[in-house]
Amino acid sequence: MTRKRFRREDWLELGLNRLGEGGPEVLKIHDLCAAAGRTIGSFYHHFKDMDVFLNELGKYWRKTHTDNVIQTVNALDNPNDQASRLAAIASQLNTLSDLGMRRLGEHRPDIQMLVTQVDQERIRYLADMYQRRFDVPYDDARTLAELEYAAFVGTQVIWRQNARETGERLAQTFYELVQNHLSSAKDHP
């Protein structure tokens, strides 16, 4: 019986999961190979060294946790449908991977820069969505996006073990507060 080939994406997915579970300390070649059940040669077949792997891991995280999400959401035309789809996708993401990337960024300036770029991209996307959904000035939309994103990231940090459930509850409450605030603002200009 032949084992399935362990592709580059398999290594990156493994690395992202391990990073989320154990932090940057578990990203060692020997540990990754043991977890994958593969040889060190298999790792080096795909990555020149650990620096290349970590750089590729950051790119993979950005692609899977931001770029692909935005692309999927943008396939919908209605801003309310987009918001619902974004919430559904975000609730299914491995938020521990986000937290792991933040921790990795504490030791690697290149990863910290990537995390900062991703944060700003996500906030801009949320702000654009708020602006389209509620027809509010961009500055107001940006503030709402920053508040929502701060809650999203804060949930990952404070409630690591049940971030998904807590995040869904907080997101629903936040959405209701925004709806009430915007309705009230329109009634009392």
Backbone as ProteinMPNN parsed JSONL, in Angstrom:
{"seq_chain_A": "MTRKRFRREDWLELGLNRLGEGGPEVLKIHDLCAAAGRTIGSFYHHFKDMDVFLNELGKYWRKTHTDNVIQTVNALDNPNDQASRLAAIASQLNTLSDLGMRRLGEHRPDIQMLVTQVDQERIRYLADMYQRRFDVPYDDARTLAELEYAAFVGTQVIWRQNARETGERLAQTFYELVQNHLSSAKDHP", "coords_chain_A": {"N_chain_A": [[0.843, -1.177, 0.0], [0.626, 2.147, -0.917], [1.625, 5.21, 0.435], [-0.114, 8.318, 0.52], [1.115, 11.077, -1.262], [2.797, 13.677, 0.402], [2.052, 16.827, 0.128], [3.199, 20.22, -0.563], [1.243, 22.023, 0.383], [0.115, 20.387, 2.307], [2.122, 20.277, 4.233], [2.127, 22.967, 4.973], [-0.46, 23.317, 5.955], [-0.382, 21.534, 8.101], [1.633, 22.82, 9.586], [0.331, 25.251, 10.197], [-1.813, 24.356, 11.751], [-0.411, 23.133, 13.874], [0.962, 25.356, 14.855], [-1.183, 26.875, 15.797], [-2.1, 25.188, 17.827], [0.119, 24.831, 19.56], [1.794, 27.029, 19.511], [4.647, 29.069, 18.431], [6.839, 27.626, 19.333], [6.566, 24.926, 18.689], [7.177, 24.659, 16.077], [9.375, 23.141, 14.712], [11.665, 21.459, 12.637], [12.131, 18.651, 13.028], [10.016, 18.008, 14.771], [7.778, 18.655, 13.215], [8.104, 16.817, 11.12], [7.855, 14.421, 12.507], [5.18, 14.644, 13.385], [3.927, 14.619, 10.922], [4.615, 12.153, 10.06], [6.663, 11.784, 8.279], [9.813, 11.948, 6.514], [12.788, 13.898, 7.183], [13.951, 14.598, 4.829], [11.742, 14.725, 3.167], [10.548, 17.065, 4.049], [12.553, 18.92, 3.346], [12.443, 18.611, 0.648], [10.409, 20.245, -0.149], [10.861, 22.705, 1.083], [13.5, 24.984, 1.477], [14.679, 25.685, 3.903], [13.945, 26.33, 7.41], [13.336, 29.052, 7.634], [12.339, 29.696, 5.077], [10.128, 28.011, 5.095], [8.593, 29.184, 7.2], [8.097, 31.705, 6.128], [6.574, 30.987, 3.889], [4.492, 29.793, 5.269], [3.279, 31.991, 6.496], [2.318, 33.315, 4.191], [0.544, 31.377, 3.285], [-1.296, 31.289, 5.383], [-2.369, 33.885, 5.16], [-3.548, 33.656, 2.627], [-5.458, 31.543, 2.987], [-6.947, 32.359, 5.217], [-7.739, 34.941, 4.769], [-7.549, 36.119, 2.03], [-8.876, 34.105, 0.424], [-11.284, 34.009, 1.796], [-12.352, 36.594, 1.455], [-12.615, 36.573, -1.324], [-14.563, 34.558, -1.651], [-16.741, 35.713, -0.288], [-17.116, 38.033, -1.802], [-18.224, 36.982, -4.081], [-20.892, 37.065, -3.797], [-23.647, 39.272, -4.351], [-25.315, 40.962, -2.815], [-24.929, 43.158, -0.1], [-25.844, 42.518, 2.521], [-26.139, 39.75, 2.38], [-23.474, 39.17, 1.909], [-22.348, 39.959, 4.363], [-23.531, 38.111, 6.098], [-22.501, 35.725, 5.068], [-19.766, 36.155, 5.46], [-19.671, 36.197, 8.272], [-20.42, 33.552, 8.783], [-18.318, 32.105, 7.6], [-16.099, 33.124, 9.019], [-16.678, 32.163, 11.552], [-16.059, 29.535, 11.292], [-13.372, 29.341, 10.842], [-10.085, 28.395, 11.923], [-9.366, 29.925, 14.612], [-7.292, 29.81, 16.363], [-5.093, 29.578, 14.794], [-4.783, 32.167, 13.805], [-4.116, 33.444, 16.185], [-1.748, 32.075, 16.745], [-0.162, 32.979, 14.607], [0.097, 35.646, 15.336], [1.572, 35.347, 17.679], [3.895, 34.202, 16.608], [4.756, 36.366, 15.149], [5.784, 37.976, 17.12], [8.379, 37.221, 17.348], [9.434, 37.352, 14.873], [10.054, 39.801, 12.643], [9.209, 39.948, 9.925], [6.93, 38.358, 9.839], [5.371, 39.716, 11.686], [4.943, 42.091, 10.28], [3.412, 41.077, 8.179], [1.131, 40.157, 9.59], [0.161, 42.608, 10.527], [-0.443, 43.813, 8.066], [-2.477, 42.077, 7.179], [-4.365, 42.478, 9.214], [-5.03, 45.188, 8.722], [-6.048, 44.981, 6.118], [-8.288, 43.347, 6.537], [-9.803, 45.013, 8.22], [-10.245, 47.214, 6.521], [-11.784, 45.922, 4.595], [-14.061, 45.187, 6.081], [-14.935, 47.785, 6.762], [-15.58, 48.847, 4.232], [-17.679, 47.142, 3.654], [-19.518, 47.806, 5.699], [-20.03, 50.43, 4.926], [-21.29, 50.078, 2.432], [-23.491, 48.527, 3.215], [-24.928, 50.069, 5.096], [-24.907, 52.651, 4.244], [-23.296, 54.757, 5.34], [-21.018, 57.397, 6.316], [-17.535, 57.011, 5.4], [-15.658, 57.24, 7.542], [-17.222, 56.667, 9.806], [-17.976, 54.068, 9.16], [-15.47, 52.873, 9.18], [-14.776, 53.095, 11.889], [-16.734, 51.415, 13.05], [-15.926, 49.017, 11.875], [-13.368, 48.723, 12.985], [-14.042, 48.414, 15.688], [-15.551, 46.021, 15.578], [-13.602, 44.25, 14.598], [-11.675, 44.406, 16.595], [-13.072, 43.164, 18.65], [-13.281, 40.618, 17.534], [-10.573, 39.768, 17.402], [-9.91, 40.062, 20.098], [-11.565, 38.152, 21.251], [-10.304, 35.826, 20.397], [-8.001, 35.932, 21.915], [-8.801, 36.18, 24.636], [-10.806, 34.214, 25.098], [-9.754, 31.625, 24.291], [-10.222, 28.786, 24.252], [-12.954, 28.468, 23.775], [-13.519, 30.172, 21.654], [-14.99, 30.254, 19.288], [-17.776, 29.86, 19.955], [-18.164, 31.951, 21.818], [-17.38, 34.101, 20.234], [-19.348, 34.052, 18.197], [-21.623, 34.7, 19.701], [-20.922, 37.254, 20.7], [-20.598, 38.601, 18.268], [-23.194, 38.573, 17.248], [-24.525, 40.127, 19.176], [-23.107, 42.535, 18.846], [-23.809, 43.163, 16.204], [-26.567, 43.62, 16.524], [-26.476, 45.851, 18.218], [-25.247, 47.699, 16.496], [-27.178, 47.854, 14.468], [-29.333, 48.955, 15.962], [-28.142, 51.371, 16.767], [-27.651, 52.646, 14.295], [-30.238, 52.829, 13.277], [-31.399, 54.485, 15.188], [-29.849, 56.775, 14.817], [-30.667, 57.57, 12.284], [-33.309, 58.2, 12.79], [-33.067, 60.365, 14.49], [-31.601, 62.79, 13.371]], "CA_chain_A": [[0.0, 0.0, 0.0], [1.416, 3.353, -1.072], [1.119, 6.376, 1.166], [-0.398, 9.513, -0.258], [2.206, 12.057, -1.281], [2.604, 14.813, 1.3], [2.302, 17.992, -0.708], [3.608, 21.482, 0.068], [0.082, 22.517, 1.123], [-0.062, 19.533, 3.485], [3.098, 20.758, 5.224], [1.699, 24.275, 5.454], [-1.66, 23.111, 6.783], [0.115, 20.946, 9.342], [2.322, 23.876, 10.319], [-0.652, 26.2, 10.697], [-2.527, 23.699, 12.857], [0.516, 22.974, 15.005], [1.192, 26.702, 15.378], [-2.364, 27.229, 16.573], [-2.205, 24.33, 19.011], [1.225, 24.893, 20.495], [2.601, 28.238, 19.399], [5.85, 29.008, 17.594], [7.823, 26.668, 19.875], [6.404, 23.59, 18.108], [7.557, 24.678, 14.667], [10.742, 22.646, 14.515], [11.626, 20.501, 11.53], [11.983, 17.28, 13.529], [8.667, 17.855, 15.325], [6.832, 18.648, 12.096], [8.266, 15.541, 10.415], [7.262, 13.379, 13.355], [3.727, 14.805, 13.336], [3.485, 14.258, 9.575], [5.013, 10.794, 9.734], [7.497, 11.911, 7.087], [11.238, 12.12, 6.766], [13.318, 15.255, 7.064], [14.146, 14.801, 3.389], [10.457, 15.132, 2.602], [10.396, 18.486, 4.371], [13.506, 19.682, 2.537], [12.028, 18.53, -0.752], [9.488, 21.356, -0.396], [11.319, 23.962, 1.689], [14.956, 25.052, 1.58], [15.013, 25.709, 5.324], [12.834, 26.736, 8.26], [12.955, 30.429, 7.304], [11.483, 29.632, 3.893], [8.866, 27.416, 5.537], [7.824, 30.156, 7.982], [7.639, 32.726, 5.19], [5.484, 30.372, 3.125], [3.397, 29.579, 6.207], [2.59, 33.277, 6.598], [1.579, 33.538, 2.947], [-0.549, 30.404, 3.251], [-2.287, 31.781, 6.35], [-3.043, 35.034, 4.552], [-4.387, 33.172, 1.532], [-6.584, 30.725, 3.444], [-7.74, 33.006, 6.263], [-8.164, 36.293, 4.387], [-7.784, 36.285, 0.594], [-9.924, 33.187, -0.041], [-12.535, 34.394, 2.453], [-12.842, 37.786, 0.759], [-13.026, 36.151, -2.665], [-15.834, 33.838, -1.515], [-17.782, 36.665, 0.098], [-17.342, 38.938, -2.92], [-18.995, 36.301, -5.118], [-22.283, 37.442, -3.559], [-23.895, 40.657, -4.746], [-26.013, 41.732, -1.793], [-24.073, 43.394, 1.076], [-26.341, 41.783, 3.693], [-25.748, 38.355, 2.159], [-22.03, 39.128, 2.106], [-22.077, 40.016, 5.807], [-23.924, 36.815, 6.676], [-21.531, 34.712, 4.613], [-18.509, 36.432, 6.155], [-19.824, 35.738, 9.656], [-20.43, 32.084, 8.779], [-16.959, 31.628, 7.307], [-15.223, 33.498, 10.139], [-16.944, 31.305, 12.702], [-15.516, 28.207, 11.024], [-11.916, 29.383, 10.741], [-9.311, 28.03, 13.102], [-8.883, 31.194, 15.153], [-6.017, 29.591, 17.038], [-4.044, 29.851, 13.806], [-4.568, 33.62, 13.844], [-3.392, 33.727, 17.425], [-0.396, 31.546, 16.554], [0.589, 33.886, 13.735], [0.426, 36.831, 16.141], [2.67, 34.958, 18.567], [5.087, 34.041, 15.775], [5.176, 37.709, 14.792], [6.543, 38.558, 18.231], [9.772, 36.796, 17.196], [9.863, 37.517, 13.479], [9.515, 41.062, 12.107], [8.521, 39.745, 8.656], [5.591, 37.842, 10.145], [4.641, 40.814, 12.325], [4.517, 42.987, 9.215], [2.336, 40.39, 7.477], [-0.052, 40.191, 10.456], [-0.325, 43.986, 10.492], [-1.069, 44.009, 6.753], [-3.728, 41.318, 7.167], [-5.306, 43.198, 10.082], [-5.506, 46.386, 8.029], [-6.86, 44.541, 4.985], [-9.572, 42.894, 7.066], [-10.538, 46.181, 8.709], [-10.698, 47.947, 5.326], [-12.868, 45.163, 3.969], [-15.235, 45.37, 6.928], [-15.388, 49.169, 6.624], [-16.256, 48.952, 2.933], [-18.941, 46.417, 3.774], [-20.412, 48.649, 6.496], [-20.413, 51.589, 4.135], [-22.262, 49.624, 1.434], [-24.712, 48.014, 3.853], [-25.675, 51.033, 5.894], [-24.805, 53.965, 3.64], [-22.752, 55.682, 6.331], [-19.719, 57.944, 5.902], [-16.454, 56.042, 5.555], [-15.064, 57.315, 8.883], [-18.107, 55.916, 10.715], [-17.85, 52.654, 8.786], [-14.143, 52.436, 9.633], [-14.85, 52.94, 13.346], [-17.49, 50.187, 13.305], [-15.069, 47.894, 11.475], [-12.304, 48.584, 13.985], [-14.652, 47.843, 16.9], [-15.885, 44.618, 15.331], [-12.372, 43.474, 14.462], [-11.068, 44.331, 17.924], [-13.806, 42.117, 19.375], [-12.906, 39.343, 16.918], [-9.225, 39.414, 17.855], [-9.973, 39.933, 21.552], [-12.179, 36.852, 21.549], [-9.26, 34.813, 20.199], [-7.022, 36.031, 22.993], [-9.394, 35.994, 25.965], [-11.568, 32.967, 25.183], [-9.111, 30.725, 23.325], [-10.784, 27.438, 24.173], [-14.298, 28.492, 23.195], [-13.571, 31.414, 20.878], [-16.043, 30.172, 18.271], [-19.088, 30.102, 20.569], [-18.164, 33.3, 22.375], [-17.319, 35.026, 19.108], [-20.66, 34.114, 17.552], [-22.523, 35.427, 20.6], [-20.524, 38.661, 20.695], [-20.861, 39.154, 16.938], [-24.634, 38.805, 17.144], [-24.821, 41.281, 20.024], [-22.531, 43.701, 18.195], [-24.636, 43.47, 15.046], [-27.816, 44.207, 17.026], [-26.151, 47.198, 18.689], [-25.011, 48.529, 15.317], [-28.487, 48.084, 13.839], [-30.069, 49.895, 16.809], [-27.469, 52.665, 16.706], [-27.862, 53.264, 12.99], [-31.661, 53.165, 13.182], [-31.599, 55.639, 16.061], [-29.197, 57.919, 14.196], [-31.506, 58.017, 11.159], [-34.53, 58.776, 13.357], [-32.722, 61.595, 15.167], [-30.416, 63.343, 12.695]], "C_chain_A": [[0.893, 1.247, 0.0], [0.766, 4.501, -0.293], [0.888, 7.521, 0.198], [0.782, 10.473, -0.153], [1.845, 13.235, -0.375], [3.035, 16.059, 0.536], [2.755, 19.193, 0.123], [2.473, 22.028, 0.931], [-0.182, 21.688, 2.373], [0.885, 19.967, 4.603], [2.627, 22.074, 5.835], [0.46, 24.162, 6.34], [-1.273, 22.505, 8.13], [0.783, 22.018, 10.204], [1.358, 24.87, 10.935], [-1.432, 25.614, 11.874], [-1.643, 23.55, 14.092], [0.8, 24.326, 15.66], [0.031, 27.133, 16.256], [-2.476, 26.446, 17.862], [-1.116, 24.603, 20.038], [2.09, 26.126, 20.435], [3.859, 28.018, 18.589], [6.859, 27.953, 18.051], [7.738, 25.295, 19.225], [6.8, 23.532, 16.635], [9.045, 24.397, 14.51], [10.666, 21.526, 13.48], [11.396, 19.079, 12.022], [10.573, 17.035, 14.058], [7.614, 17.804, 14.218], [6.889, 17.314, 11.345], [7.654, 14.392, 11.21], [5.737, 13.44, 13.301], [3.165, 14.384, 11.982], [3.747, 12.788, 9.256], [5.866, 10.746, 8.482], [8.953, 12.116, 7.48], [11.627, 13.591, 6.656], [13.551, 15.59, 5.592], [12.858, 15.243, 2.703], [10.199, 16.613, 2.855], [11.283, 19.317, 3.446], [13.221, 19.588, 1.04], [11.159, 19.746, -1.121], [10.001, 22.711, 0.084], [12.825, 23.915, 1.89], [15.409, 24.987, 3.034], [13.801, 26.209, 6.112], [12.402, 28.166, 7.976], [12.016, 30.463, 6.092], [10.126, 29.062, 4.277], [8.004, 28.444, 6.277], [7.3, 31.283, 7.099], [6.455, 32.209, 4.377], [4.261, 30.12, 4.015], [2.587, 30.868, 6.379], [1.755, 33.572, 5.366], [0.36, 32.616, 2.854], [-1.667, 30.831, 4.198], [-3.066, 32.947, 5.752], [-4.013, 34.575, 3.468], [-5.635, 32.465, 2.051], [-7.495, 31.439, 4.433], [-8.189, 34.427, 5.917], [-8.512, 36.35, 2.902], [-8.916, 35.39, 0.084], [-11.282, 33.54, 0.554], [-13.148, 35.58, 1.711], [-13.337, 37.417, -0.643], [-14.378, 35.429, -2.614], [-16.976, 34.793, -1.206], [-18.114, 37.602, -1.061], [-18.115, 38.299, -4.068], [-20.488, 36.595, -4.968], [-22.468, 38.918, -3.876], [-24.462, 41.524, -3.624], [-25.132, 41.916, -0.558], [-24.548, 42.674, 2.343], [-26.009, 40.298, 3.587], [-24.243, 38.185, 2.372], [-21.686, 39.106, 3.595], [-22.421, 38.7, 6.479], [-22.922, 35.726, 6.315], [-20.194, 34.904, 5.315], [-18.569, 35.933, 7.596], [-19.773, 34.214, 9.734], [-19.026, 31.527, 8.546], [-16.035, 31.911, 8.487], [-15.442, 32.593, 11.34], [-16.378, 29.898, 12.525], [-13.991, 28.177, 10.926], [-11.271, 28.934, 12.042], [-8.684, 29.309, 13.66], [-7.59, 31.022, 15.93], [-4.847, 29.8, 16.086], [-3.735, 31.34, 13.74], [-3.733, 33.99, 15.065], [-1.941, 33.241, 17.325], [0.451, 32.44, 15.664], [0.975, 35.155, 14.491], [1.603, 36.524, 17.075], [3.974, 34.791, 17.787], [5.647, 35.407, 15.39], [5.951, 38.413, 15.894], [8.038, 38.264, 18.102], [10.331, 37.051, 15.795], [9.239, 38.792, 12.909], [8.766, 40.888, 10.783], [7.103, 39.232, 8.865], [4.755, 38.927, 10.824], [4.122, 41.791, 11.28], [3.344, 42.371, 8.441], [1.046, 40.435, 8.299], [-0.668, 41.586, 10.449], [-1.032, 44.276, 9.168], [-2.422, 43.303, 6.68], [-4.769, 42.021, 8.041], [-5.894, 44.404, 9.359], [-6.385, 46.037, 6.831], [-8.244, 44.1, 5.454], [-10.416, 44.07, 7.549], [-11.062, 47.002, 7.531], [-11.879, 47.243, 4.674], [-14.157, 45.316, 4.77], [-15.798, 46.786, 6.79], [-16.126, 49.372, 5.303], [-17.623, 48.28, 2.992], [-19.955, 47.232, 4.593], [-20.911, 49.833, 5.672], [-21.474, 51.201, 3.099], [-23.579, 49.205, 2.08], [-25.567, 49.108, 4.466], [-25.608, 52.458, 5.36], [-24.387, 55.025, 4.664], [-21.433, 56.25, 5.807], [-18.597, 56.951, 6.214], [-15.843, 56.067, 6.95], [-15.897, 56.55, 9.907], [-18.002, 54.417, 10.436], [-16.528, 52.086, 9.282], [-14.158, 52.207, 11.145], [-15.612, 51.671, 13.714], [-16.646, 48.956, 12.986], [-13.969, 47.655, 12.499], [-12.848, 47.978, 15.274], [-14.956, 46.358, 16.718], [-14.625, 43.757, 15.27], [-11.644, 43.346, 15.8], [-11.765, 43.262, 18.765], [-13.433, 40.735, 18.843], [-11.541, 38.874, 17.425], [-9.215, 39.211, 19.372], [-10.579, 38.605, 21.99], [-11.154, 35.735, 21.421], [-8.295, 34.779, 21.375], [-7.631, 35.649, 24.342], [-10.071, 34.638, 26.115], [-11.033, 31.935, 24.197], [-9.849, 29.398, 23.154], [-12.205, 27.404, 23.627], [-14.525, 29.792, 22.423], [-14.721, 31.393, 19.881], [-17.405, 30.518, 18.874], [-19.19, 31.523, 21.105], [-18.169, 34.332, 21.262], [-18.651, 35.167, 18.403], [-21.644, 34.919, 18.395], [-22.196, 36.918, 20.593], [-20.811, 39.317, 19.348], [-22.342, 39.466, 16.769], [-25.037, 40.025, 17.97], [-24.306, 42.565, 19.382], [-23.39, 44.131, 17.014], [-25.944, 44.134, 15.48], [-27.584, 45.627, 17.533], [-25.94, 48.159, 17.518], [-26.336, 48.864, 14.644], [-29.288, 49.121, 14.63], [-29.463, 51.297, 16.73], [-27.76, 53.374, 15.387], [-29.325, 53.649, 12.781], [-31.957, 54.415, 13.993], [-30.999, 56.908, 15.432], [-30.016, 58.456, 13.036], [-32.79, 58.681, 11.661], [-34.288, 60.118, 13.993], [-31.467, 62.218, 14.561], [-29.81, 64.533, 13.42]], "O_chain_A": [[1.8, 1.372, 0.822], [-0.443, 4.726, -0.35], [1.59, 7.672, -0.801], [1.365, 10.649, 0.916], [0.715, 13.722, -0.396], [4.224, 16.305, 0.33], [2.695, 19.174, 1.352], [2.697, 22.446, 2.067], [-0.648, 22.214, 3.383], [0.499, 20.018, 5.771], [2.711, 22.278, 7.046], [0.357, 24.842, 7.36], [-1.779, 22.919, 9.173], [0.528, 22.109, 11.404], [1.547, 25.29, 12.077], [-1.677, 26.297, 12.868], [-2.078, 23.81, 15.214], [0.869, 24.421, 16.886], [0.235, 27.692, 17.333], [-2.904, 26.985, 18.883], [-1.378, 24.608, 21.241], [3.027, 26.264, 21.222], [4.113, 26.912, 18.113], [7.641, 27.448, 17.245], [8.728, 24.564, 19.204], [6.76, 22.466, 16.02], [9.848, 25.284, 14.221], [9.713, 20.746, 13.461], [10.546, 18.373, 11.481], [9.998, 15.972, 13.821], [6.676, 17.009, 14.278], [5.856, 16.753, 10.981], [7.014, 13.505, 10.646], [5.077, 12.408, 13.184], [2.056, 13.855, 11.903], [3.182, 12.239, 8.311], [5.804, 9.786, 7.713], [9.27, 12.418, 8.631], [10.889, 14.41, 6.109], [13.369, 16.732, 5.169], [12.888, 16.042, 1.768], [9.696, 17.325, 1.986], [10.83, 20.288, 2.84], [13.712, 20.403, 0.26], [11.176, 20.209, -2.261], [9.614, 23.748, -0.454], [13.363, 22.936, 2.407], [16.393, 24.324, 3.36], [12.75, 26.479, 5.531], [11.213, 28.472, 8.065], [11.016, 31.181, 6.095], [9.091, 29.567, 3.841], [6.809, 28.557, 6.004], [6.184, 31.762, 7.3], [5.458, 32.91, 4.199], [3.124, 30.225, 3.555], [1.356, 30.835, 6.404], [0.616, 34.025, 5.476], [-0.711, 33.023, 2.404], [-2.845, 30.744, 3.854], [-4.294, 32.982, 5.835], [-5.15, 35.042, 3.397], [-6.745, 32.754, 1.604], [-8.692, 31.157, 4.484], [-8.932, 35.047, 6.678], [-9.664, 36.607, 2.554], [-9.814, 35.864, -0.611], [-12.312, 33.389, -0.104], [-14.334, 35.563, 1.38], [-14.376, 37.909, -1.085], [-15.24, 35.676, -3.456], [-18.052, 34.695, -1.795], [-19.282, 37.928, -1.273], [-18.611, 39.008, -4.943], [-21.258, 36.396, -5.907], [-21.552, 39.719, -3.691], [-24.112, 42.698, -3.51], [-24.633, 40.93, -0.015], [-23.722, 42.262, 3.157], [-25.644, 39.663, 4.577], [-23.794, 37.189, 2.94], [-20.838, 38.328, 4.032], [-21.678, 38.227, 7.339], [-22.545, 34.909, 7.155], [-19.557, 33.931, 5.72], [-17.62, 35.316, 8.082], [-19.157, 33.653, 10.641], [-18.604, 30.587, 9.22], [-15.275, 31.038, 8.907], [-14.497, 32.287, 12.068], [-16.233, 29.157, 13.496], [-13.39, 27.103, 10.928], [-11.845, 29.08, 13.121], [-7.605, 29.72, 13.233], [-6.862, 31.993, 16.137], [-3.747, 30.155, 16.509], [-2.574, 31.735, 13.633], [-2.77, 34.751, 14.974], [-1.021, 33.926, 17.771], [1.637, 32.642, 15.924], [2.073, 35.678, 14.299], [2.51, 37.34, 17.237], [5.037, 35.195, 18.258], [6.862, 35.587, 15.315], [6.699, 39.352, 15.622], [8.866, 38.972, 18.676], [11.538, 36.974, 15.568], [8.025, 38.853, 12.715], [7.791, 41.598, 10.533], [6.183, 39.627, 8.15], [3.558, 39.04, 10.561], [2.991, 42.267, 11.379], [2.395, 43.071, 8.09], [-0.02, 40.724, 7.755], [-1.888, 41.725, 10.373], [-2.09, 44.905, 9.148], [-3.396, 43.865, 6.179], [-5.928, 42.144, 7.645], [-7.106, 44.618, 9.379], [-7.365, 46.731, 6.562], [-9.252, 44.442, 4.836], [-11.622, 44.107, 7.305], [-12.213, 47.438, 7.549], [-12.846, 47.879, 4.255], [-15.222, 45.549, 4.199], [-17.014, 46.961, 6.71], [-17.183, 50.003, 5.271], [-18.601, 48.791, 2.446], [-21.122, 47.33, 4.212], [-22.089, 50.183, 5.729], [-22.451, 51.926, 2.914], [-24.655, 49.494, 1.555], [-26.793, 49.074, 4.366], [-26.185, 53.371, 5.951], [-25.047, 56.052, 4.823], [-20.8, 55.643, 4.943], [-18.688, 56.161, 7.154], [-15.536, 55.007, 7.495], [-15.35, 55.867, 10.773], [-17.947, 53.604, 11.359], [-16.472, 50.949, 9.749], [-13.603, 51.218, 11.623], [-15.183, 50.928, 14.597], [-16.651, 47.977, 13.732], [-13.674, 46.51, 12.842], [-12.199, 47.13, 15.887], [-14.658, 45.541, 17.59], [-14.59, 42.66, 15.828], [-11.065, 42.302, 16.101], [-11.108, 42.535, 19.512], [-13.285, 39.789, 19.617], [-11.382, 37.721, 17.827], [-8.577, 38.283, 19.868], [-10.152, 38.013, 22.981], [-11.132, 34.808, 22.231], [-7.832, 33.712, 21.777], [-7.039, 34.881, 25.1], [-9.925, 33.984, 27.147], [-11.78, 31.429, 23.36], [-10.07, 28.947, 22.03], [-12.616, 26.389, 23.063], [-15.578, 30.421, 22.526], [-15.361, 32.42, 19.657], [-18.109, 31.383, 18.352], [-20.182, 32.214, 20.875], [-18.886, 35.33, 21.341], [-19.05, 36.276, 18.046], [-22.408, 35.725, 17.864], [-23.096, 37.75, 20.492], [-21.225, 40.475, 19.302], [-22.704, 40.503, 16.211], [-25.811, 40.862, 17.505], [-25.006, 43.578, 19.38], [-23.668, 45.318, 16.839], [-26.377, 45.108, 14.864], [-28.409, 46.51, 17.3], [-26.405, 49.299, 17.552], [-26.588, 50.016, 14.293], [-29.853, 50.05, 14.052], [-30.187, 52.288, 16.636], [-28.077, 54.564, 15.371], [-29.615, 54.681, 12.175], [-32.683, 55.3, 13.539], [-31.59, 57.984, 15.516], [-30.061, 59.667, 12.819], [-33.298, 59.612, 11.036], [-35.198, 60.946, 14.043], [-30.396, 62.179, 15.166], [-28.813, 65.092, 12.962]]}, "name": "protein", "num_of_chains": 1, "seq": "MTRKRFRREDWLELGLNRLGEGGPEVLKIHDLCAAAGRTIGSFYHHFKDMDVFLNELGKYWRKTHTDNVIQTVNALDNPNDQASRLAAIASQLNTLSDLGMRRLGEHRPDIQMLVTQVDQERIRYLADMYQRRFDVPYDDARTLAELEYAAFVGTQVIWRQNARETGERLAQTFYELVQNHLSSAKDHP"}
